[in-house]
Amino acid sequence: MMPHKTILHIFILFAGVNATFLWVATPLLSKYSLQLTAVLIVFMVLGKKTVNEETFKIIEGLAIVVVTLLLVSETDGISSPLFFLNYFLLFALSLLLEPAIPVALSFMFIVFYLLTNETNTSVFQLLELLAFPFMTPLAYFVGKIYRKEENQKKEIANLRRKVETLEEELVEEELR
């Protein structure tokens, strides 16, 4: 079973993808996608100074997802030369948040791009979307390895502190 934090992050990203879909699908709002991108980046920069690190990670992840979807949608969606950014996004969020995020996000991206695609979908475009399920396990495992390494670094730091404490105690005992 997934931890509550992971489920919450997936839900927040799902809400962000849905809001982006509504923004892109509304002709009046879609004219202002680049302005929304700029506002999101400004909020992200300001948020870094005002919230704690854990909260900022989800804000940053949400902003990156929305900005990427807006930029790719504004530059022809599946046919966009920026479409590859979605693949990097899977890896980035796997490292930034949790390794399970790309599993849900891949599905969200496929649905998003299928719903926002205004023209007939070509075989090449379907292959672009089909790459998501193939990239997802790789992003998941890279995230797992990264988490494991981070935990090992913390454990090593804790052990170093314990060794230093024991050395200090030994020196104090020898001086007595």
QUIGI-V392741 format. One record per residue. N is the residue number from 1. RES is the residue in one small letter. SS is DSSP state (helix for helix, strand for strand, loop for the rest). PSI is psi in whole degrees, -180 to 180 (* if undefined). Layout:
# QUIGI-V392741
N,RES,SS,PSI  N,RES,SS,PSI
This chain:
# QUIGI-V392741
1,m,loop,141  2,m,loop,145  3,p,loop,154  4,h,helix,-35  5,k,helix,-41  6,t,helix,-43  7,i,helix,-42  8,l,helix,-44  9,h,helix,-40  10,i,helix,-42  11,f,helix,-43  12,i,helix,-44  13,l,helix,-37  14,f,helix,-44  15,a,helix,-39  16,g,helix,-42  17,v,helix,-41  18,n,helix,-43  19,a,helix,-40  20,t,helix,-41  21,f,helix,-46  22,l,helix,-39  23,w,helix,-49  24,v,helix,-35  25,a,helix,-16  26,t,loop,113  27,p,helix,-39  28,l,helix,-41  29,l,helix,-34  30,s,helix,-19  31,k,loop,-23  32,y,loop,26  33,s,helix,-41  34,l,helix,-36  35,q,helix,-40  36,l,helix,-39  37,t,helix,-46  38,a,helix,-43  39,v,helix,-42  40,l,helix,-40  41,i,helix,-41  42,v,helix,-46  43,f,helix,-37  44,m,helix,-43  45,v,helix,-44  46,l,helix,-36  47,g,helix,-31  48,k,helix,-33  49,k,helix,-16  50,t,helix,-19  51,v,loop,164  52,n,loop,170  53,e,helix,-42  54,e,helix,-43  55,t,helix,-38  56,f,helix,-33  57,k,helix,-44  58,i,helix,-35  59,i,helix,-45  60,e,helix,-45  61,g,helix,-45  62,l,helix,-45  63,a,helix,-42  64,i,helix,-40  65,v,helix,-49  66,v,helix,-45  67,v,helix,-44  68,t,helix,-46  69,l,helix,-40  70,l,helix,-47  71,l,helix,-44  72,v,helix,-40  73,s,helix,-38  74,e,helix,-16  75,t,loop,43  76,d,loop,20  77,g,helix,-123  78,i,helix,-31  79,s,helix,-1  80,s,loop,142  81,p,loop,-12  82,l,loop,4  83,f,loop,-32  84,f,loop,-22  85,l,helix,-29  86,n,helix,-38  87,y,helix,-43  88,f,helix,-34  89,l,helix,-38  90,l,helix,-45  91,f,helix,-42  92,a,helix,-44  93,l,helix,-28  94,s,helix,-36  95,l,helix,-38  96,l,helix,-46  97,l,loop,-99  98,e,loop,155  99,p,loop,-24  100,a,loop,-13  101,i,helix,-45  102,p,helix,-28  103,v,helix,-50  104,a,helix,-39  105,l,helix,-35  106,s,helix,-46  107,f,helix,-44  108,m,helix,-43  109,f,helix,-43  110,i,helix,-48  111,v,helix,-44  112,f,helix,-51  113,y,helix,-31  114,l,helix,-38  115,l,helix,-30  116,t,helix,-8  117,n,loop,118  118,e,loop,-21  119,t,loop,175  120,n,loop,136  121,t,loop,124  122,s,loop,170  123,v,helix,-39  124,f,helix,-43  125,q,helix,-38  126,l,helix,-35  127,l,helix,-37  128,e,helix,-43  129,l,helix,-34  130,l,helix,-18  131,a,helix,-27  132,f,helix,-52  133,p,helix,-26  134,f,helix,-30  135,m,helix,-27  136,t,helix,-50  137,p,helix,-37  138,l,helix,-45  139,a,helix,-39  140,y,helix,-49  141,f,helix,-35  142,v,helix,-42  143,g,helix,-41  144,k,helix,-44  145,i,helix,-42  146,y,helix,-46  147,r,helix,-43  148,k,helix,-43  149,e,helix,-41  150,e,helix,-43  151,n,helix,-38  152,q,helix,-39  153,k,helix,-42  154,k,helix,-42  155,e,helix,-41  156,i,helix,-42  157,a,helix,-41  158,n,helix,-43  159,l,helix,-38  160,r,helix,-43  161,r,helix,-41  162,k,helix,-42  163,v,helix,-45  164,e,helix,-42  165,t,helix,-45  166,l,helix,-39  167,e,helix,-42  168,e,helix,-41  169,e,helix,-39  170,l,helix,-44  171,v,helix,-43  172,e,helix,-40  173,e,helix,-40  174,e,helix,-32  175,l,helix,-20  176,r,loop,*
